[in-house]
Amino acid sequence: MVDSNHYETLHIHPRASQAEIKQAYRRLVKLFHPDSNQDTADNEQIIRINAAYEVLGDNQSRRSYDRQLQVNASTCQSYSNGGFHRGQQQRTTTAQNQYHASRPTGRDADEQLEQWLHQVYQPVNRLLCRILNSLEEQIEALAADPFDDELLEEFQAYLETCRDWLKEAQRAFRSMPNPPSVAGVAVHLYYCLNQVGDGLDELNYFHLNYDEYYLHMGQELFRIAAGLHCEAQVSIEAIA
């Protein structure tokens, strides 16, 4: 069975706009995530959806991916025109043998997990704690007078600091693939980071019109992110 490409994973056309890609991603995450729909929850599918959006959601990585698809399509066409030669068949068999010979041992898997915990989970967890645990205090300070320019500037500076922390967490999260044993943890972290980003967007809208709706929405998104963060922590404690 041929693996689906990222466009097929998100059920979109290869010429879809970035807005259509984001819309499809959100719809599928909502469909398959256990927090929103127990009937269709599927961690493996969530991982594929996240991987697809990680590539297609960024214009530069999407262009590189599209070029790779074109190369693969040309290669497949040459195979169909010229047949699959014995030499190629032998190279494929050799590659398969090398793959099986180099499959990770139990010790390798333990080392990979340890590296992921140190390089990805620990810094992401630390940065998420900084962001999620600081909002309540900032909201209380702003509540003294939401129309005060100085308080509003301090709140804006706080949001910018949170964005820097979020970017740092996202870089750490993307720095290496997660081992299969922590796939569920990675899903929770990925979705948590997205919720934090959306929450910061909502909070940032407040200074544009002083509508407290955006403060409440930002707090609610942070609450959801905190729940996902806790689930990731519980899952990692069961594994580590």
C-alpha positions in Angstrom: 0.0 0.0 0.0 1.4 3.4 -1.0 1.6 6.0 1.8 -0.5 9.0 1.3 1.3 12.3 0.8 0.7 15.3 3.1 -2.0 16.8 0.8 -4.0 13.5 0.9 -3.6 13.4 4.7 -5.2 16.8 5.1 -7.8 16.0 2.3 -6.9 19.1 0.3 -5.9 19.9 -3.3 -2.2 20.5 -4.0 -3.0 24.0 -5.0 -5.0 24.8 -1.8 -4.3 28.2 -0.2 -2.6 28.5 3.1 -6.0 29.5 4.6 -7.6 26.3 3.3 -4.7 24.3 4.7 -5.1 25.8 8.1 -8.8 25.2 8.0 -8.4 21.6 7.0 -5.9 21.0 9.7 -8.1 22.5 12.4 -11.1 20.4 11.3 -9.1 17.1 11.3 -7.5 17.8 14.6 -10.9 18.4 16.1 -12.2 15.3 14.5 -9.5 12.9 15.7 -8.3 14.5 19.0 -9.5 12.6 22.1 -10.3 15.8 24.0 -12.9 16.8 21.4 -14.3 13.6 20.0 -13.9 10.2 21.9 -15.6 8.3 19.1 -13.0 9.1 16.4 -9.9 9.7 18.6 -6.8 8.4 16.9 -3.3 9.4 18.1 -1.6 7.9 15.0 -3.8 9.9 12.7 -3.2 13.0 14.8 0.6 12.5 14.4 0.2 12.2 10.6 -2.0 15.3 10.5 0.5 17.3 12.6 3.4 16.2 10.4 1.5 17.2 7.3 0.6 20.6 8.7 4.2 21.1 9.9 5.3 21.0 6.3 2.4 22.5 4.4 1.7 25.2 6.9 5.0 26.9 6.2 5.5 28.4 2.7 9.2 27.6 2.4 8.9 24.0 3.6 5.8 23.5 1.4 7.8 24.6 -1.7 10.6 22.2 -0.9 8.0 19.4 -0.4 6.3 20.2 -3.7 9.6 19.9 -5.5 10.3 16.6 -3.9 6.8 15.4 -5.0 7.7 16.4 -8.5 11.0 14.4 -8.4 9.2 11.4 -7.0 6.5 11.6 -9.7 9.2 11.8 -12.4 11.0 8.8 -11.0 7.8 6.8 -10.9 7.1 7.7 -14.5 10.5 6.5 -15.6 9.9 3.2 -13.8 6.6 2.7 -15.6 8.2 3.5 -19.0 11.3 1.5 -18.6 10.3 -1.3 -16.2 11.8 -2.1 -12.9 15.3 -3.4 -13.8 17.0 -6.3 -12.0 19.8 -4.0 -10.9 17.4 -1.6 -9.2 15.6 -4.6 -7.6 18.9 -5.8 -6.2 19.7 -2.3 -4.8 16.3 -2.2 -3.1 16.8 -5.6 -1.6 20.3 -4.5 -0.3 18.7 -1.4 1.2 16.0 -3.4 2.9 18.6 -5.7 4.4 20.6 -2.8 5.7 17.5 -1.3 7.2 16.7 -4.5 9.1 20.3 -4.9 10.2 20.3 -1.3 11.6 16.9 -1.4 13.4 17.4 0.1 16.9 18.0 -2.3 19.8 16.4 -1.9 23.2 19.4 0.1 24.3 19.2 2.4 21.3 15.5 3.0 22.0 16.4 3.9 25.6 19.1 6.3 24.4 16.8 7.9 21.9 14.1 8.4 24.6 16.6 9.9 26.9 17.9 12.3 24.3 14.3 13.3 23.4 13.5 14.0 27.0 16.6 16.1 27.4 16.5 18.0 24.1 12.7 18.3 23.5 10.5 17.5 26.5 12.3 19.2 29.3 12.9 22.6 27.6 9.3 22.6 26.1 7.8 21.7 29.5 9.8 24.4 31.2 8.8 27.1 28.8 5.1 26.1 28.8 5.2 26.3 32.6 6.5 29.9 32.4 3.8 30.9 30.0 0.8 29.1 31.5 1.6 29.9 35.1 2.1 33.7 34.5 -1.2 34.7 32.9 -3.4 34.9 36.0 -1.1 37.4 37.7 -0.9 39.5 34.5 -4.7 39.6 34.1 -5.1 40.6 37.7 -2.6 43.5 37.3 -4.4 44.7 34.1 -7.8 44.4 35.8 -6.8 47.3 38.2 -7.5 49.6 35.2 -7.7 48.1 31.7 -7.7 51.5 30.1 -4.5 52.7 31.8 -1.8 53.1 29.1 1.1 52.1 31.4 -0.7 48.9 32.5 -1.6 48.1 28.9 2.0 48.6 27.7 3.2 46.2 30.5 0.6 43.7 29.4 1.7 44.0 25.7 5.4 43.5 26.8 4.3 40.4 28.7 2.6 39.0 25.6 5.7 39.7 23.5 7.8 37.8 26.1 5.4 34.9 25.9 5.7 34.8 22.1 9.5 34.6 22.4 9.1 31.7 24.9 6.6 30.0 22.6 8.9 30.3 19.6 11.7 28.9 21.6 9.5 26.0 22.7 8.4 25.4 19.1 12.0 25.2 17.9 12.9 22.7 20.7 9.8 20.6 19.8 10.9 20.5 16.1 14.5 19.8 16.9 14.2 16.0 16.7 11.5 13.4 15.9 9.7 11.8 18.9 10.3 8.2 19.7 7.2 5.9 19.2 6.9 5.3 22.9 6.1 9.0 23.5 3.8 9.6 20.5 0.9 10.4 22.8 3.0 12.9 24.8 4.2 14.6 21.6 0.6 14.9 20.4 -0.5 16.7 23.6 2.5 19.0 23.5 2.0 19.9 19.8 -1.7 20.7 20.4 -0.8 22.6 23.6 1.6 24.8 21.8 -1.1 25.6 19.2 -3.6 26.5 21.9 -1.0 28.8 23.5 -0.4 30.5 20.2 -4.1 31.0 19.6 -4.6 32.3 23.1 -1.8 34.9 22.7 -3.5 36.0 19.5 -6.8 36.5 21.3 -5.2 38.4 24.2 -3.3 40.6 21.8 -6.6 41.7 20.2 -7.7 43.3 23.5 -5.6 46.5 23.1 -7.3 47.1 19.7 -10.8 47.7 21.1 -10.7 47.0 24.8 -13.3 44.3 24.4 -13.0 41.9 27.4 -14.3 39.1 25.2 -10.7 38.6 23.9 -9.4 38.4 27.4 -11.9 35.7 28.3 -11.2 33.8 25.1 -7.4 34.0 25.7 -7.9 32.7 29.2 -10.1 29.8 28.0 -7.5 28.8 25.4 -4.8 28.9 28.0 -7.0 26.7 30.3 -7.3 24.2 27.5 -3.6 24.3 26.9 -3.0 23.8 30.6 -5.1 20.7 30.5 -3.2 19.3 27.6 0.1 20.2 29.3 -1.0 18.2 32.4 -1.9 15.2 30.3 1.5 15.3 28.7 3.1 15.4 32.2 1.1 12.5 33.5 1.9 10.5 30.3 5.6 11.1 30.6 5.6 10.2 34.3 4.1 6.8 33.3 6.8 6.2 30.7 10.0 7.6 32.3 
